Amino acid sequence: MSEVKELQSYNIMRHEGVDDMDYVQELELDPSVAYTPEINDAIIKSIATENYASYIADGKTPEEAQGLTDKMIAYAKANVREGLAELEKKGY
C-alpha cells in the first residue's frame, strides 16, 4: 500500500491556513500551479490583469494603465520575496 503524500501549499498566505486551491478557485487559475512555487506568480498575474482592465474602465490610457500595473507587479513580487523568506525562517 502506498503512502498518501500531503500536498504543500506555496502561496504567501499559507501560514494563515489558506490552501493553494483556494486561490485557484477564487481567481480561476490553472489548477496545475497549485502546490507549486509558481502559484504566487499566477496570483500576481491574475490580479494584474484585473487591475489593468479596471484602470482602463476608469479612463486611464493604455500606457497609464500599463505603468500602474507594472508598478503593482513589482511591488507584489517584492512582497512575495520578502514574505517567503520570513515564512521559511518560521518553518512554513
PEHULIN-V21990 format. One line per field, one symbol per residue. phi: phi as a letter, one per 20 degrees, with the letter a starting at -180 (. if undefined). psi: psi as a letter, one per 20 degrees, with the letter a starting at -180 (. if undefined). Layout:
BEGIN
phi = ???
psi = ???
END
This chain:
BEGIN
phi = .eeeeffdfdffdffdneegfffgffdlefgfefmcffgffffffffffffgfffffenffgffffffffffffffffffgffffffffene
psi = pqppppqpqiqijhijjpqhhgggggjlrpiiiqkqiighhhgggghggggghggghjjqrhggghggghgggggghgggggghggghhjj.
END
